[in-house]
Each structure stands twice: as structure tokens, then as C-alpha cells.
Amino acid sequence: MLVVESRETIGGGMRSAELTLPGFVHDVCAAIHPMAVASPVFRELRLTDYGLEWIHPDAPVAHPLAGDEAVVAERSLEATAEALGADGKAWRKLLEPLVANLDTLLDETLRPLRLPRHPLLMARFGLRALRSARALATSRFRGEAARALFAGMAAHSILPLEKPLTSAVGLMLAVTAHGDGWPIARGGTQAIADALARCLLHHGGEIIVSRHVSDLGELPQAGAYLFDTAPAAMGRIAGDALPPRFRRKLERYRFGPGAFKLDWALKGPIPWRAEACRRAGTVHVGGTLDDVADAERAAWEGRAAERPFVLVAQQSLFDPSRAPAGKHTGWAYCHVPGGWSDDLTDRIEARIEEFAPGFRDLVLARHVFSPADYERYNPNYVGGDMTGGVMDWRQIFTRPTARIPPYTTPAPHVFICSASTPPGGGVHGMCGYYAARAALSKRLR
């Protein structure tokens, strides 16, 4: 097996670099890894045997509220439910059966569409997952704390929270928080890519970096070519190997909002007003359910929210290798319209200041990634969309086109394995796993 990478290092969304000052290691894209630690294929590959080490923060995620209050999703479902007070019973009832069957649930959901092998479990999940996050949160919970906690998780869908299927993302992230947790990779997310590379080399594979491919004819002869690219890019590279009509379908694939991201070198840890936020690897800075919903809707209406929902990671609190002694890193982004070019640094930092007064005084240096910067960094991030395309009901299973299996093309030797295939974006390896199975199946016929 040969892997060809256009950049000087492998990794894609799993790279780390000194983006601000020497000694400050920042995750360029992905930072927190609930799906990676729970991934069936990563477990099968035993990446810890190849040097990967997971670090679990004291709590997976915190969501600050007014004053010095915050709601926390603990690893313990019971502890989380207890802290939610009157909504604790509802939180437990919603998630307990799914947490108890986490491995089975992941096996059923992190794959292309098929008849479920565990229909009762999938019916329990599906009846809730098909709803909008707003509808589920308001019908299940009476208090703002539980509603906000669920809204922050559902906002990872990068869809308006009034849209169907946004509950699916909220449910999966809540379940993993109470299951395998939301860990970070020691030394940086690059460690995941490096472990995968060592695994590949151990099994006889080869990696070539700094080689841009613009035509299929530039590659050695092979029985199968798997494209970890955006759909249209695969169409351009494969060229006449694919029918013109199919290439036009690939061009019509839809991408959604982009990410505007900041990395900071800090004099000290983020000074959260709520002490609970200092225990969490991830902090959802968003306020109430209505606040989160308003911010996420803005990106779909072609504007940047005045008070954005900001996803913050504070890896150096738990991994000292990320910064010089006594110093820290900060990582944060918000969702904006695809291709957005205006600078949102002030809005993001002002939002964090609401819940962590004095934050700006700690900034030694900052690095900015706009949506356009992200697309230049990785052409798969069309318009700054880091998740491989919109994951709404029109495109969640027909990624990138309506084929069975979806990783195939009309050319028997051309396959697609990027986040633009099921089960979609995230550090989990399942797109590549099922694409590889599809390629092997074709070859064995």
C-alpha cells in the first residue's frame, strides 16, 4: 500500500505545530478526540502499541453560564445527573441505555446505511436522533443548564439547532462523554497521525510526502486508488476514468459553514470565572440554548454572529508538553459562513472575556486561521468546512453521491475515502476503513 501526501507532513486534520511562539505546540485542526478513542478501527489497530497515549482531562466538557456557574458533563453519568438537579432524572433516562450499549451503538452508527443488527437499540436512538436539538432539549429538560449543555454538544453538527438530525450529534457526544470520554493525544494531535503511519510502515506500507498529484496517470499502476479528497477534487484528478455525468454530481456536492480559529500562547491558564471550567479539556462558550441556537443559525444566514458560540480547548492544563513551564496554550473556533473573510478575533476574545475576565491580558501571541486560510492549508476544507460537507438529511447517507456502497464510483478501481463519505467528519478512521473494505470486495469478485 502506498500513501501519497501533498504536504510535507502527513496528518490532514491531525497535525500539530508551533503556530505562535517556540515551545508552544498547537493542534492545527482537530484537538479533542471522543470519536478517536472510541473508534472500532483504531481499537483494532491498537494504536497505543505504536506510541499513541491518551490523556483524559478531569471532566470532558464544561459549559459556563451566568455569573460563576457552569454545567459539566462528567465521565460519570450519575455525577452529571446529580449536578443537574431537577433535570438529572431526564438526563439519565435519555442517555443511560445508550451509554450502556456504547460499543454496539458506535458499530451501528459509524458506518454506511444498512439494516440494523440491533433494531431495538437503533429505534431507541433513532427516534431521538431524528429530532432537532432544540425540540429534544426543550421537551426533555426544564432548566437552562441541561438545555445549554445539550445545545453545546449538538452545535458540533454545524447546523441550525432547529434542523432535524442535530440531536444525533448531541446524543453521540453526550454518550461518548459518559463512556470513553473526550481525551487529548499526548504531545499533540499529530501523535495520532504518527501512530497510524508507524502502523502502516510496520505492515509493509510506504508513505511519500511533498508530492502533489493532479492526474491519476502520475501515480503507479494499482488495483485500487482511494481518494482522501473533496469529491470534486477526486473528479478532477481521476478525469476521464470517471464519466462526465458522475463528475458533475461530484461538483454539486454541498459544503457548509467554515471555521474561524484562533490559537494563543498564554502567560497562564484561562481565568474562568466558574472554577468547574478549569477541570475540563473542552469548554463550550455559548450561554443559553437560545444563545447557542442564535449563533449557529447566523452562519447559515450568511452572517457571523455578534456573540458567537465558541468551542475552546485547553490542552496544556493536562499535557505539560504543549507549552514551556508555567505557560499555556489556548485553542478556539467558531462557525461562520463558508469562505468568510472578515477578522473575528475581537468577537471571539470578547466572548471568552465574558466568562474569563482578564483573558486578553494573558495573551503572549496569537495565530489566526480564517476559512480561506483553512482551504489553502487543506483543499479538502472547501470554504473552511472542516467536516467534509453538510451532514443534513439530504446528504448524511448519500455522501458524496447515492451509491451502494457510497465509497465506490463508476470506475471499478477508483474509490473515495474522505470525510465526504459516511459516517462523515471526525477523527475516527471509519470512512477509510469502509472504503478499503469496498475496494477489497471489488478486487475479490
C-alpha positions in Angstrom: 0.0 0.0 0.0 1.3 3.4 -1.0 0.1 6.7 0.7 0.8 9.9 -1.2 0.6 13.2 0.7 0.9 16.6 -1.0 2.2 18.4 2.1 5.5 17.9 3.8 3.9 16.0 6.7 1.1 13.5 6.9 -1.9 14.1 9.0 -4.5 16.3 7.3 -6.7 17.4 10.2 -4.4 15.6 12.7 -1.4 17.9 12.6 0.3 19.9 15.4 2.7 22.8 15.0 4.3 25.7 16.8 1.9 28.2 15.4 2.6 31.1 17.8 5.9 31.0 19.7 8.7 28.4 20.1 7.8 25.7 22.5 4.0 26.2 22.2 2.5 23.2 20.4 -0.9 23.9 18.9 -3.3 21.5 17.2 -3.9 22.9 13.7 -7.3 21.4 13.3 -8.7 18.6 15.4 -7.9 18.8 19.2 -10.3 16.7 21.3 -11.0 13.1 20.4 -14.1 11.4 21.6 -14.6 9.5 18.4 -10.9 8.5 18.1 -10.7 6.8 21.5 -14.0 5.1 20.8 -13.3 4.2 17.2 -13.7 0.5 16.4 -11.0 0.6 13.8 -8.5 2.5 15.9 -9.0 0.0 18.7 -8.5 -2.9 16.2 -5.2 -1.3 15.0 -4.0 -1.0 18.7 -2.5 2.5 18.1 -1.3 2.6 21.7 1.2 -0.1 20.6 2.6 2.5 18.1 3.2 5.2 20.6 -0.1 6.9 21.0 -1.0 7.9 24.5 -4.4 9.3 25.6 -4.8 11.9 28.3 -8.2 12.3 29.9 -9.0 15.7 31.4 -10.7 15.7 34.8 -14.0 16.4 33.0 -14.8 16.0 29.3 -16.7 19.3 28.8 -17.9 22.3 30.7 -20.4 25.0 29.7 -20.2 28.3 31.6 -23.5 30.0 32.5 -24.2 33.4 34.1 -22.0 34.5 37.0 -19.6 31.9 38.3 -21.8 29.0 37.4 -21.1 26.2 34.9 -22.7 22.9 33.9 -20.3 20.0 33.4 -20.6 16.7 31.6 -18.6 14.4 33.8 -17.3 10.9 32.8 -19.8 9.6 35.3 -23.4 9.8 34.1 -24.6 9.6 37.7 -22.5 12.5 38.8 -23.7 14.6 35.9 -27.3 13.8 36.5 -26.9 14.6 40.2 -25.5 18.0 39.4 -28.4 18.8 37.0 -30.8 18.7 39.9 -34.4 18.5 38.7 -33.3 17.6 35.1 -31.0 14.8 36.4 -33.6 12.1 36.0 -34.4 13.2 32.5 -30.7 13.3 31.5 -30.1 9.8 32.9 -33.3 8.4 31.2 -32.2 9.8 27.9 -28.6 8.6 27.9 -28.3 5.6 30.2 -29.5 2.9 27.8 -27.2 4.4 25.1 -24.1 4.6 27.4 -24.7 1.0 28.5 -24.5 -0.1 24.8 -21.9 2.3 23.6 -19.8 -0.1 21.6 -22.8 -1.5 19.8 -24.2 2.0 19.1 -20.9 3.0 17.6 -20.7 -0.1 15.5 -24.2 0.7 14.2 -23.8 4.4 13.6 -20.2 4.8 12.4 -20.9 3.0 9.1 -22.8 3.4 5.8 -26.6 2.9 5.8 -27.7 -0.7 6.3 -30.4 -2.6 8.1 -29.6 -2.5 11.8 -28.3 -5.6 13.6 -29.7 -4.3 16.8 -33.1 -2.8 15.8 -34.3 -2.1 19.3 -31.3 -0.1 20.3 -31.3 1.8 17.0 -35.0 2.5 17.3 -34.4 4.0 20.8 -31.5 6.1 19.4 -33.2 6.9 16.0 -36.5 8.2 17.4 -34.5 10.8 19.4 -31.7 11.4 16.8 -34.1 12.4 14.1 -35.4 15.3 16.0 -33.9 18.8 16.1 -31.7 19.5 19.1 -33.9 22.4 20.1 -37.0 20.3 20.1 -35.4 17.5 22.1 -33.8 19.8 24.7 -36.9 21.8 25.3 -39.2 18.8 25.5 -36.8 16.8 27.8 -35.4 19.4 30.1 -37.0 22.2 32.2 -33.8 24.1 33.3 -31.4 26.2 31.3 -28.4 24.2 32.5 -29.3 20.9 30.9 -30.6 22.6 27.8 -27.4 24.6 27.3 -25.2 21.5 27.9 -27.1 19.5 25.2 -27.2 22.5 22.8 -23.4 22.9 23.0 -22.9 19.3 22.1 -25.4 19.5 19.3 -23.8 22.6 17.9 -20.9 20.4 16.7 -23.3 19.4 13.9 -22.6 22.8 12.3 -26.3 23.0 11.5 -29.0 25.3 12.9 -30.3 23.6 16.0 -33.8 23.7 14.6 -32.8 21.3 11.9 -33.7 17.5 12.1 -30.8 15.2 12.9 -28.9 17.8 15.1 -30.0 15.7 18.1 -28.0 12.8 16.7 -24.7 14.7 17.1 -25.7 15.9 20.6 -26.6 12.4 21.7 -23.4 10.8 20.4 -21.2 13.4 22.0 -23.0 13.1 25.3 -22.8 9.4 25.2 -19.1 9.4 24.5 -18.5 11.9 27.3 -20.1 9.4 29.7 -18.5 6.4 28.0 -14.9 6.6 26.7 -14.5 10.3 27.4 -13.1 13.2 25.4 -9.4 12.8 25.6 -6.4 14.6 24.0 -3.3 13.0 22.5 -0.1 13.5 24.5 2.2 15.8 22.6 -0.5 16.9 20.1 -3.0 15.5 17.7 -0.1 14.9 15.3 0.6 11.9 17.6 -2.5 10.1 16.2 -1.2 10.5 12.6 2.3 9.4 13.6 0.9 6.3 15.2 -1.1 5.4 12.1 2.0 5.9 10.0 4.1 3.6 12.2 1.3 1.0 12.0 1.2 1.3 8.2 5.0 1.0 7.9 5.0 -2.0 10.3 2.7 -3.8 7.9 4.8 -3.1 4.8 3.2 0.1 3.6 5.0 3.1 2.1 4.5 6.9 2.5 5.5 9.6 0.1 5.2 13.3 1.3 5.5 16.6 -0.6 4.1 15.2 -3.8 1.1 16.9 -5.3 -1.0 14.8 -7.6 -3.1 16.4 -10.3 -3.7 13.5 -12.6 -4.3 9.8 -12.0 -1.6 9.0 -14.5 1.0 10.4 -12.2 0.6 7.5 -9.8 1.9 4.0 -10.2 -0.3 1.3 -11.6 -2.6 -0.2 -8.9 -5.6 -2.3 -8.5 -7.4 0.4 -6.5 -7.0 4.2 -5.9 -8.6 5.6 -2.7 -9.0 9.4 -2.7 -8.9 11.1 0.7 -10.1 14.3 -1.1 -13.1 16.5 -1.6 -15.5 15.0 -4.1 -14.8 17.5 -6.9 -11.1 17.1 -6.4 -11.3 13.4 -7.0 -13.3 14.1 -10.2 -10.6 16.4 -11.5 -7.7 14.1 -10.7 -9.5 10.9 -12.0 -10.5 12.8 -15.1 -11.7 10.6 -17.9 -11.6 7.5 -15.7 -15.0 8.8 -14.4 -18.0 9.5 -16.6 -18.7 13.3 -17.2 -22.2 12.9 -15.6 -20.7 11.5 -12.4 -18.1 14.2 -12.2 -20.9 16.8 -12.5 -22.6 15.2 -9.5 -19.4 15.5 -7.5 -19.2 19.2 -8.4 -22.7 19.6 -6.9 -21.8 18.2 -3.5 -22.7 20.7 -0.8 -20.3 22.2 1.7 -21.5 24.2 4.8 -20.2 26.9 7.1 -16.5 27.3 7.8 -14.4 27.7 10.9 -12.6 30.8 12.1 -10.0 29.6 14.6 -7.5 31.2 17.0 -4.6 29.7 18.8 -2.9 31.5 21.7 0.3 31.4 23.6 -0.7 32.3 27.1 1.1 33.5 30.2 -1.1 31.3 32.3 -4.3 29.2 32.2 -7.6 30.8 31.1 -9.0 32.5 34.1 -12.5 31.1 34.0 -14.9 32.7 36.5 -16.5 29.3 37.0 -14.0 27.0 38.7 -15.5 23.9 37.1 -14.3 25.1 33.7 -10.7 24.6 34.8 -11.3 20.9 35.1 -12.5 20.4 31.5 -10.5 19.8 28.4 -13.2 21.4 26.3 -15.3 24.5 27.2 -18.4 25.4 25.3 -18.7 29.2 25.5 -22.2 29.8 24.4 -24.6 30.8 27.2 -28.1 29.5 27.0 -29.8 27.2 24.5 -31.2 30.3 22.7 -27.8 31.9 22.6 -26.2 28.9 21.0 -29.0 28.4 18.6 -28.9 32.1 17.5 -25.2 31.9 16.9 -25.3 28.7 14.9 -28.2 29.9 12.8 -26.3 33.0 11.8 -23.7 31.1 9.8 -26.5 29.6 7.7 -28.0 33.0 7.1 -24.7 34.3 5.6 -23.5 36.3 8.6 -21.2 36.0 11.6 -22.8 36.1 15.0 -22.1 39.1 17.1 -21.9 36.8 20.1 -20.6 33.5 18.6 -20.7 30.1 20.1 -17.0 29.4 20.8 -15.5 26.0 21.2 -12.4 26.2 23.4 -9.8 23.5 24.1 -7.2 23.9 26.9 -4.8 21.0 26.3 -1.9 22.3 28.2 -3.8 22.1 31.5 -3.5 18.4 31.2 -0.5 17.9 28.9 2.6 19.9 30.1 4.4 19.1 26.8 2.2 21.6 25.0 3.9 24.7 26.4 7.0 25.9 28.3 6.9 25.6 32.1 4.3 27.9 33.6 2.9 28.9 30.3 -0.2 27.6 28.4 -1.9 27.2 25.1 -5.4 28.1 24.0 -7.4 26.8 21.0 -10.8 28.1 19.9 -13.0 28.5 16.9 -16.5 29.5 15.9 -18.7 28.8 12.9 -19.0 31.3 10.1 -20.4 31.3 6.6 -18.2 29.4 4.1 -15.4 31.5 2.7 -15.9 34.2 5.3 -13.0 36.7 5.1 -13.6 39.3 8.0 -11.5 39.1 11.1 -13.5 37.8 14.2 -10.6 37.8 16.7 -12.2 40.6 18.7 -15.6 38.9 18.9 -14.1 35.5 19.9 -11.9 37.0 22.6 -14.7 39.2 23.9 -16.9 36.2 24.2 -14.3 34.4 26.3 -13.7 37.5 28.4 -17.4 37.4 29.4 -16.7 34.1 31.2 -13.0 34.6 31.9 -12.3 38.2 32.8 -8.6 39.1 32.2 -8.1 36.6 29.5 -6.7 39.1 27.0 -4.1 40.2 29.5 -2.6 36.7 29.3 -2.1 36.6 25.5 1.6 36.5 24.5 0.9 35.7 20.8 -2.0 34.6 18.7 -2.4 32.8 15.4 -5.4 33.2 13.1 -6.9 30.7 10.7 -9.8 32.1 8.6 -11.9 29.9 6.4 -9.8 30.9 3.4 -6.6 30.1 5.4 -8.0 26.6 6.1 -8.9 25.9 2.5 -5.3 27.0 1.5 -3.9 24.8 4.2 -6.1 21.8 3.1 -8.1 22.0 -0.1 -10.5 19.4 1.4 -11.8 22.2 3.6 -13.8 23.8 0.9 -14.8 27.3 2.2 -13.3 26.4 5.5 -15.7 23.5 6.1 -13.6 21.1 8.2 -16.2 18.3 8.3 -16.3 17.2 4.7 -19.6 18.7 3.7 -23.1 19.3 5.1 -24.5 16.5 7.2 -28.2 17.1 6.9 -30.9 14.6 5.9 -30.2 15.2 2.2 -26.5 14.3 2.5 -25.8 12.3 5.6 -26.0 8.9 3.8 -25.6 9.9 0.2 -22.1 11.2 0.7 -20.9 12.1 -1.9 -23.5 10.5 -4.2 -26.3 8.0 -3.9 -24.3 4.7 -4.5 -24.2 1.4 -2.6 -21.6 1.3 -1.2 -21.1 5.1 -1.2 -17.3 4.8 -1.4 -17.4 3.4 -5.0 -17.5 5.2 -8.3 -18.4 4.1 -11.8 -14.7 3.3 -12.3 -14.0 -0.1 -10.7 -10.6 1.0 -9.5 -11.5 4.5 -8.1 -12.8 4.9 -4.6 -13.3 7.9 -2.2 -12.5 7.6 1.5 -12.6 11.1 2.8 -14.9 12.8 5.3 -17.2 13.3 2.4 -18.3 9.7 2.8 -20.3 8.0 5.7 -20.1 8.4 8.6 -18.7 11.9 8.0 -16.2 14.2 9.6 -14.3 13.4 12.7 -11.1 11.6 13.8 -12.3 8.0 13.7 -10.9 6.4 10.6 -14.2 4.7 9.7 -14.5 6.4 6.3 -11.2 4.9 5.2 -12.0 1.6 6.8 -15.2 1.0 4.9 -13.7 2.4 1.7 -10.9 -0.1 2.0 -13.4 -2.9 2.5 -15.3 -1.7 -0.6 -12.1 -1.8 -2.6 -11.1 -5.2 -1.4 -14.6 -6.5 -2.1 -14.3 -5.3 -5.7 -10.9 -6.9 -6.2 -12.1 -10.2 -4.8 -15.0 -10.5 -7.2 
